[in-house]
Structures are given as C-alpha cells and as structure tokens.
Amino acid sequence: MNVVLGITAGIAAYKTPQLVRLLTKKGHFVKVVLTPNAKDFVTPLTLSTVSKNPVLIDFTSSEGTWHSHVALAEWADLMLIAPATANTIAKMANGQCDNLLLATYFSAKAPVLLAPAMDLDMYAHPTVARNLQTLAAFGNHIIPATYGELASGLVGQGRMAEPEDIVQFVEHFSQSSSLLKDKKILITAGPTYEAIDPVRFIGNFSSGKMGIALANEAAKQGAEVHLVLGPSVEKNIHTDVHLHRVVRAQQMYEAVQTLFPTTDIAILAAAVADYRPAEVAPEKIKKKTDQLTLTLVPTVDILASLGRQKTTQTLVGFALETENEVANAKTKLSKKNLDAIVLNSLRDAGAGFGTDTNKISFITSETQIDFPLKTKEEVAKDILTQIFGIINKKV
C-alpha cells in the first residue's frame, strides 16, 4: 500500500523514523512530507534513509523542481498524519492551506488517519475536541492520543500513539475490505405494517432507503449481508444482498432471531411499529358509527431482545427523535445494551423518512460524532467506518 506520511512540528516527531521503518517492514511504500518546522524535530536525511524516498517539505526543491501535491495525493492509498499537532488539526478543520502537507491533505481522495500529539491541557481543550470532531465528521479517522508522561513532565492524555500501535491501526484499516469479507452483517430496514383488517393497517412513512444504502455499501465491501426489509417499494438493492421480506413486526422479529446467532454485526435501521391492534378484524370494518375504537398492544422490542442476547456481536441501533434527541438516544443506547446508536432528528431539514439525504450523530458510550447533511450512500459509508472503529477496539 502507498502511504503518504505527514509529519508536523511536535516533539513526538522523533518517533517517526521508527514508524516509517515498521511500515516499510510490513511491505508498505512510504513517502514523507514534513511541515517546514517539523525538520527542527526530525531530520529529512534520517527519514529519507529509512523510507528510501526523498522527503518533501516545500512545493519546490532548491533546484527548482516542482513537488506536485496533486500527484502525491493521487499516488497515496492512505494518508497518515503523525504526529498531528493542534495547529495542523485546526488548519485542517477550518480549511487553511499554507504548506505542502496541507495541500496534499486537501487534495487527497484516499482515507486519512490522524494521530494527535500535544500536552494534556491542549488535548482536553474544547477547541481541539471540536476540531477533531469536525475532522471525523469529514470522514477522517482519529487514532486517539494515549495516557502517559508528556514532554512537559506532566502525566495525562496527549501522547501520540506508539508507532507499533499506529502500524496496527494502519494494518487493520488497509484490511478493512477483507475484514468485512469475513463478516456476516444483519441489517433491518423499512417500516412494519400492523393489520387492522384485510384492507387497513398501522404503519409509518419509512421508505427503507437508509437501511438499503447500508446493505448495498456493506455488500460492496465484501460482507455477507442479510437485509430484513419491511414493506418498501425501493428496488435498488445490490444483487449480493440476501433479501428477507417481511410485513409485520413479529415476522421481522422471527427473521432476526434466526439470523442473529451467527451474525458479526447487526444494524437495526427499521422503523418498527411500537403497537399493533389487539385483534385483527377478519373482514373489512364498515363505517357504521361516528367513532371507531382500537385496542393496541405493544409489539415485540426487537432491538432490546438482541441486546439481551448478544455475546461477541456488534449491535447498532437507530433513533429517530423529535425532542430531547441526544438524551433520548443515549438512554436507548444504555437501556438496550447497544455498542452504538445512530441518531437523526425530524427537526433537521433533509433528514428522516423518504429523503435521499440524512444528517446523523453517531453515539457510543464514550463519544458523539455529528455529521453534516449527506446523501444516504455517503452516510452509509460513514456509519460503516465508525462501526469498523468499534471492531478495531475489540480486536
């Protein structure tokens, strides 16, 4: 794999020759880009020796040779920025481009990984936290700083992850498609319809588009995908997806119960009816009176049932809320024993039922990442990327 390693001006840069050596030993081809001040912390000669490639700092060499950031970005299969200082993180998050490394970043189409490194108070500062969240929302992948002794002599979180750990993350990331090839993914999507009589039903406006986008993307990444789909007119379903069509919540529950024990990842995106009529009329109910009273009883809670059963599975739920969105989603996350929950709000224009776009927050017990409005295909990639991060932590 072709790796562009961006090194910024932090004391942790002294670890990067070892990082380059480990990457090359794994068979990766590494080209190094330094910010202008980074050469005060690690020498280009050392890095060029271990990478066996010239080290780039400026847009032109002393001989006038042009260093194309576009060509460098196109060459890369992955871009890794380690260490990533608070200064560079802020520039990346806010669109400031004043050196070759940043120009390469803004031109990159390959995945981007960042390994932050700074003193503990800087790492804990709300501005840095916001900038990292912004970069994650852009689709970048953050390798969390670790806890330990810092250059200042203080002890806390802010150390760059060790080179061995960064390489392990790169290895897991480079194998993400093969990682999914080994996985069985269960996805639910669409509404459920609960019959009142042979003609009428209780349902909702879910189209199933978000769940179908997830199934299609997972199939493209090589997973064995089982999609349990409620009533939906959507036809754009990947040919490799195993499709299980259902109508009622009970049918969805039974299908999920059959598939879940051998599932690695379960993503429950369906909008399941919470209640059903206690009795279904055998014939069409005639309009004989001014009022009709229905007795409703709860449907089975599919997500909660899987939360009680899960062992090694990664379980992700969805929450569509209209008020107290984050608090309600976090309650659901904890109560139903989920690894993560995807929150969207009907308050957000372009999000929710029937649209081709969505705006989500991906919430775990430790983090909340807010994403901007994107197409549901792009959102599906973001969700699977975040789930991949959860799997990495379990490995």
Secondary structure, 3 states (H helix, E strand, C coil): CEEEEEECCCHHHHHHHHHHHHHHHCCCEEEEEECHHHHHCCCHHHHHHHHCCCCECCCECCCCCECCHHHHHHHCCEEEEEEECHHHHHHHHHCCCCCHHHHHHHHCCCCEEEEECCCHHHHHCHHHHHHHHHHHHCCCEECCCEEEECCCCCEEEEECCCHHHHHHHHHHHHCHHHHHHCCEEEEEECECCEECCCCCEECCCCCCHHHHHHHHHHHHCCCEEEEEECCCCCCCCCCCCEEEECCCHHHHHHHHHHHHHHCCEEEECCECCCEEECCCCCCCCCCCCCCCCCCEEECCCHHHHHHHHCCCCEEEEEEEECCCHHHHHHHHHHHCCCCEEEEEECCCCCCCCCCCEECCEEECCCCEEECCCEEHHHHHHHHHHHHHHHHHHHC
